Amino acid sequence: MKLIAGNSNRALAEAISVVLETPLTKASIRRFSDMEVFVEILENVRGEDVFVVQSTSYPANDNLMELLVMIDALRRGSARRVTAVIPYYGYARQDRKTGPRTPISAKLVANLITEAGANRVLTMDLHAGQIQGFFDIPTDNLVAAPVFTRDIKERMNTGNLVIVSPDVGGVVRARAIAKRLDADLAIIDKRRERAGVSEVMNVIGDVAGRDCILIDDIVDSAGTLCNAAVALKERGATSVRAYVTHGVLSGGAVARVADSPLDELVTTDSILATEAVRVSRNIRQLSIAPLIAEAIERITHEKSVSSLFD
């Protein structure tokens, strides 16, 4: 097995390397003066099972191109199998046509990764499960639920919990966590009565006097989460926390979370934390390195990956 890290989240790749007790393969990944990507693999990979760890997070286009060039370099270096390990799959929110003459970019990116020479993809909590079907190569979509439930059980009294989906579209994800914790489920229904009128947040379920945990896959601007936290507090929630897999946290999101009623926002390290995230008083990261390392180990030895979801 060979493990190679791109520049998007080297800290996560190093953590995976430690768990697997496998050193990162030496590679030179640099830019020409016009920001063209150049990759040189500095070790022999002929006949090897190679895993490339690279999230396509900000800057998404640079990191995506870096991933494609790394895959091509490995394919031309005669690697036996190349697995693209993409903890955060960028462009996943563009999984369908939202209007006339708009792209399905999640499918385009899947085509690019396949054509670059990847034999397999390992990712986590895709925005929409059907994106797995966009790939014509085997694709494993890990879930962060085991990591989240373990942390919740260690830190909270599960007897008073309510798991909350911040929108109707995330109910399946929230229900899966609620089932693991044997907790109640609530849903926030957002409605805009007419154009120019602010959204009304309706909470479906009893949250008064309960500890609420919002569950989502991506937090970007954090507007939805913060508004949901306000709605839950107004309806008598004792505390409100959020567990979100991918902490994009762009623009003023960190400040927005700090000023919100959220007691804590917990994300995974699928995306490298910015300095603002690291010093934030109410944002915390959980490591998914052990989970990804276990999945890599199972893929290498041709064992079941789906049993990791149990």
C-alpha positions in Angstrom: 0.0 0.0 0.0 1.1 3.5 -0.8 -0.4 6.7 0.7 0.0 10.1 -1.0 -1.1 13.5 0.3 -2.2 16.5 -1.7 -1.9 20.0 -0.4 -5.6 20.5 0.6 -5.5 18.7 4.0 -2.1 17.3 4.7 -2.8 17.2 8.4 -5.5 14.6 7.9 -3.3 12.6 5.5 -0.6 12.5 8.2 -3.1 11.4 10.8 -4.3 8.6 8.5 -0.6 7.7 8.0 0.0 7.4 11.7 -3.1 5.1 12.2 -2.1 2.9 9.3 1.6 2.9 10.4 2.4 3.7 6.8 4.6 6.7 5.9 3.4 9.1 3.3 5.0 8.5 -0.1 7.4 11.2 -1.1 6.0 13.5 -3.8 6.7 17.0 -5.2 3.5 19.0 -5.8 4.2 22.5 -6.8 3.1 25.4 -9.0 4.8 27.0 -12.0 4.9 30.8 -12.0 1.5 30.9 -13.8 0.0 28.6 -11.1 0.1 25.5 -13.4 0.1 22.3 -11.3 3.2 20.0 -11.5 3.4 16.7 -9.7 6.3 14.3 -9.4 6.1 11.1 -7.5 9.5 10.5 -5.9 9.1 6.8 -5.1 8.5 3.7 -7.2 4.7 2.9 -7.4 4.8 0.2 -10.1 2.3 -2.5 -9.2 1.3 -0.7 -5.9 -2.2 -0.1 -4.4 -2.1 3.7 -4.1 -4.4 5.9 -2.1 -4.4 9.7 -2.9 -5.8 11.8 0.0 -7.2 15.1 -1.3 -10.3 17.1 -0.3 -11.6 19.3 -3.0 -12.3 22.2 -0.6 -11.3 25.9 -0.9 -9.7 26.7 -3.3 -11.8 24.0 -4.9 -10.6 24.3 -8.5 -6.9 24.3 -7.5 -7.4 21.3 -5.3 -9.5 19.4 -7.8 -6.8 20.0 -10.5 -4.1 18.9 -8.1 -6.0 15.6 -7.5 -6.5 15.0 -11.3 -2.8 15.5 -12.0 -1.7 13.3 -9.1 -4.0 10.5 -10.4 -2.6 10.8 -13.9 1.0 10.8 -12.6 0.3 7.6 -10.7 -1.4 5.9 -13.6 1.6 6.7 -15.8 3.8 5.4 -13.1 2.1 2.0 -13.5 0.4 1.9 -10.2 -1.8 -1.3 -10.0 -4.8 0.6 -8.5 -5.4 4.2 -7.7 -8.0 5.1 -5.1 -9.0 8.8 -4.8 -9.7 9.4 -1.1 -11.8 12.6 -1.1 -13.0 13.3 2.5 -14.9 16.4 1.2 -16.3 16.1 -2.3 -16.6 19.6 -3.7 -19.3 20.5 -6.3 -21.6 17.9 -4.6 -24.3 20.6 -4.1 -24.6 20.8 -7.9 -26.1 17.3 -8.2 -29.1 18.2 -10.4 -30.4 20.8 -12.8 -31.8 23.7 -10.8 -33.1 25.5 -13.9 -32.8 25.7 -17.6 -29.3 25.6 -19.0 -27.6 24.9 -15.7 -24.9 22.2 -15.2 -24.8 19.0 -13.1 -21.3 19.7 -12.0 -21.1 16.8 -9.5 -21.4 14.4 -12.5 -18.8 16.4 -14.5 -16.3 16.1 -11.6 -17.0 12.4 -11.3 -16.2 12.0 -15.1 -13.0 14.0 -14.7 -11.8 11.8 -11.8 -12.6 8.6 -13.7 -11.0 9.8 -16.9 -7.9 10.9 -15.0 -7.3 7.2 -14.2 -8.8 6.6 -10.7 -9.9 3.0 -10.2 -11.9 3.6 -7.1 -13.3 6.5 -4.9 -13.5 6.7 -1.2 -15.5 9.7 0.2 -17.6 10.8 3.1 -21.2 12.0 3.6 -22.0 13.0 0.0 -24.5 15.9 -0.1 -26.8 13.5 -2.1 -26.4 9.7 -2.0 -27.2 9.4 -5.7 -23.8 11.0 -6.5 -22.4 7.5 -6.0 -24.2 6.6 -9.2 -22.4 9.4 -11.1 -19.2 7.3 -11.0 -18.6 4.4 -13.3 -16.1 3.0 -10.9 -16.6 1.6 -7.4 -17.4 4.3 -4.9 -17.6 4.0 -1.1 -19.5 6.7 0.7 -18.6 6.6 4.4 -20.8 8.3 7.0 -19.7 10.3 10.0 -22.6 9.0 12.1 -20.4 6.5 14.2 -17.9 9.3 15.0 -20.8 11.7 16.0 -22.7 9.2 18.1 -19.6 8.2 20.0 -18.8 11.8 20.8 -22.4 12.6 21.8 -22.6 9.6 24.1 -19.3 10.6 25.8 -20.4 14.2 26.4 -24.1 14.3 26.9 -27.1 12.8 28.7 -28.8 10.9 25.9 -32.0 10.6 27.9 -33.0 14.2 27.2 -31.8 14.5 23.6 -33.8 15.5 20.5 -32.1 15.1 17.2 -33.1 17.9 14.8 -33.0 18.2 11.0 -32.5 21.8 10.0 -34.6 21.3 6.9 -36.9 18.7 5.4 -34.2 17.4 3.0 -32.0 16.3 5.8 -34.5 14.1 7.6 -33.0 10.8 6.6 -29.5 11.8 7.9 -31.0 13.1 11.2 -33.2 10.0 11.6 -30.2 7.7 11.2 -28.4 9.4 14.1 -31.6 9.5 16.2 -32.0 5.7 15.7 -28.4 5.1 16.9 -29.0 7.2 20.0 -32.5 6.0 20.6 -33.5 9.7 20.7 -36.6 11.6 19.5 -36.6 13.4 16.2 -37.7 17.0 15.3 -37.8 18.8 12.0 -37.5 22.5 11.1 -39.8 23.5 8.2 -38.8 26.8 6.6 -41.5 28.6 4.7 -41.6 32.0 2.9 -45.2 33.0 2.6 -44.4 35.5 -0.3 -41.5 37.3 -1.9 -39.9 39.9 0.2 -41.2 38.4 3.5 -38.7 36.7 5.8 -38.8 33.0 6.3 -40.9 31.5 9.0 -39.3 28.6 10.9 -41.8 26.0 12.0 -40.5 23.4 14.5 -42.2 20.0 14.0 -41.8 18.1 17.3 -41.5 18.8 21.0 -38.2 20.5 21.9 -39.2 22.4 25.1 -36.8 21.6 28.0 -34.8 19.3 25.8 -31.1 19.2 24.6 -31.3 19.7 20.8 -28.7 18.5 18.4 -28.8 19.7 14.8 -27.5 17.3 12.2 -26.3 18.3 8.7 -23.7 17.4 6.1 -22.3 20.8 5.1 -22.1 24.1 7.0 -21.1 26.9 4.6 -22.4 30.4 5.5 -24.0 28.9 8.7 -27.1 31.0 8.2 -29.5 28.0 8.2 -28.0 26.5 11.4 -28.0 29.8 13.3 -31.6 30.6 12.3 -32.5 27.0 13.3 -30.8 27.5 16.7 -32.8 30.7 17.3 -36.1 29.0 16.4 -35.3 26.1 18.8 -34.4 28.4 21.7 -37.6 30.4 21.1 -39.5 27.2 21.6 -37.9 26.4 24.9 -34.9 24.2 24.0 -32.5 24.0 27.0 -29.4 23.8 24.8 -28.6 23.7 21.0 -25.6 22.0 19.5 -24.8 21.2 15.8 -22.9 18.2 14.4 -22.0 18.8 10.8 -19.6 16.6 8.7 -18.0 19.2 6.4 -17.1 22.6 7.9 -16.8 24.8 4.8 -17.4 27.9 7.0 -16.9 30.5 4.3 -17.0 34.3 4.6 -18.3 35.5 8.0 -19.6 32.1 9.0 -17.3 31.7 12.1 -18.3 35.1 13.5 -22.0 34.2 12.8 -21.7 31.0 14.7 -19.9 32.8 17.6 -22.8 35.3 17.8 -25.5 32.7 17.6 -27.4 30.8 20.3 -25.4 27.6 19.4 -23.7 26.2 22.4 -21.3 24.3 20.1 -20.7 23.5 16.5 -18.9 20.2 16.0 -17.4 19.3 12.6 -15.0 16.7 11.3 -11.5 17.5 9.9 -12.5 16.5 6.3 -11.7 20.2 5.6 -8.5 21.8 7.0 -9.5 24.2 9.8 -8.7 27.8 9.3 -7.1 29.9 12.0 -10.5 31.5 12.8 -12.0 28.0 13.3 -9.1 26.9 15.5 -9.4 29.8 17.9 -13.3 29.9 17.9 -14.8 29.5 21.4 -17.7 27.3 20.2 -16.4 25.3 17.2 -14.7 22.0 17.7 -13.3 19.4 15.2 -13.4 15.6 15.5 -10.9 13.5 13.6 -12.1 11.1 10.9 -8.6 9.7 10.4 -9.3 6.4 12.2 -12.5 5.8 10.2 -10.8 6.5 6.8 -7.7 4.5 7.8 -9.9 1.5 8.6 -11.7 1.9 5.3 -8.4 2.0 3.4 -7.2 -1.1 5.3 -10.4 -2.9 4.3 -10.2 -1.9 0.7 -6.5 -3.1 0.5 -7.4 -6.5 1.9 -10.7 -6.8 -0.1 -12.9 -6.7 3.0 -16.3 -5.3 3.5 -16.4 -1.5 3.9 -20.2 -1.3 4.5 -19.8 -2.9 8.0 -18.1 0.3 9.1 -21.6 1.9 9.0 -22.9 -0.3 11.7 
